[in-house]
Amino acid sequence: MAKELTVREMASMGGRARAKAYSKAQLRTWGKQGGRPHKLTGKSLERLRRMLAAGKTHSEISKRLGVSLRTVGRAVTRTKPENAVKTM
């Protein structure tokens, strides 16, 4: 298996060169590792779920957790069971 690429190495390679050098599976795993970490994790996500169950609005939840309304919306979308990946 090839060594893991650094951000600098990935940036220096063009898309086609990278596609020829590595398998689709490797490229997918590297793509999933990227991005910014979620703002709401662990205890704060659990608090969010409890507040939703109690009937609080997204606006109220965002003020209590100290995050933006968009962050609450994204977290709610991530935690919904119908958004889980379905396997066939």
C-alpha positions as CSV (number, residue, x, y, z in Angstrom):
1,M,0.0,0.0,0.0
2,A,1.3,3.5,-0.8
3,K,2.3,5.9,1.9
4,E,-0.2,8.4,3.0
5,L,0.1,11.8,1.2
6,T,0.6,15.1,2.9
7,V,-1.6,18.0,2.0
8,R,1.3,19.6,0.2
9,E,2.0,16.5,-1.9
10,M,-1.7,16.2,-2.8
11,A,-1.9,19.9,-3.8
12,S,1.2,19.5,-6.0
13,M,-0.3,16.6,-7.9
14,G,-2.8,17.3,-10.6
15,G,-6.2,15.4,-10.6
16,R,-5.3,13.1,-13.5
17,A,-1.8,12.3,-12.2
18,R,-3.3,11.5,-8.8
19,A,-6.0,9.3,-10.4
20,K,-3.4,7.3,-12.3
21,A,-1.1,6.9,-9.3
22,Y,-3.6,5.7,-6.7
23,S,-6.7,3.5,-6.7
24,K,-10.2,4.9,-6.4
25,A,-10.6,3.4,-2.9
26,Q,-7.4,5.2,-1.7
27,L,-8.6,8.5,-3.1
28,R,-12.0,8.1,-1.5
29,T,-10.5,7.5,1.9
30,W,-8.3,10.5,1.7
31,G,-11.3,12.6,0.6
32,K,-13.3,11.5,3.6
33,Q,-10.5,12.5,6.0
34,G,-10.4,16.1,4.8
35,G,-12.4,19.0,5.9
36,R,-13.0,20.9,9.1
37,P,-14.0,19.0,12.3
38,H,-17.6,19.3,13.4
39,K,-18.3,22.0,15.9
40,L,-20.9,20.0,17.8
41,T,-19.7,16.6,19.0
42,G,-20.2,14.3,22.0
43,K,-21.9,16.0,24.9
44,S,-23.1,19.0,22.9
45,L,-24.7,16.8,20.3
46,E,-26.5,14.9,23.0
47,R,-27.7,18.1,24.5
48,L,-29.0,19.1,21.0
49,R,-30.9,15.8,20.8
50,R,-32.5,16.3,24.2
51,M,-33.5,19.9,23.4
52,L,-35.1,18.8,20.1
53,A,-37.0,16.1,21.9
54,A,-38.2,18.7,24.4
55,G,-39.6,20.8,21.5
56,K,-37.0,23.6,21.5
57,T,-36.6,25.5,18.2
58,H,-33.3,25.6,16.3
59,S,-33.0,29.2,17.2
60,E,-33.3,28.5,21.0
61,I,-30.8,25.6,20.7
62,S,-28.3,27.7,18.8
63,K,-28.3,30.4,21.5
64,R,-28.0,27.8,24.3
65,L,-25.1,26.0,22.6
66,G,-23.3,29.1,21.5
67,V,-23.3,28.2,17.8
68,S,-24.9,29.5,14.7
69,L,-28.3,28.5,13.4
70,R,-26.7,26.9,10.4
71,T,-24.5,24.8,12.6
72,V,-27.6,23.5,14.4
73,G,-29.3,22.8,11.1
74,R,-26.3,20.8,9.8
75,A,-26.0,18.8,13.0
76,V,-29.7,18.0,12.9
77,T,-29.4,16.8,9.3
78,R,-26.4,14.7,10.2
79,T,-28.2,13.0,13.1
80,K,-31.4,12.1,11.3
81,P,-31.7,8.3,10.8
82,E,-33.2,8.7,7.3
83,N,-29.9,10.3,6.2
84,A,-27.9,7.2,7.0
85,V,-26.3,5.4,4.1
86,K,-28.4,2.6,2.8
87,T,-26.7,-0.6,1.7
88,M,-28.2,-3.0,-0.8
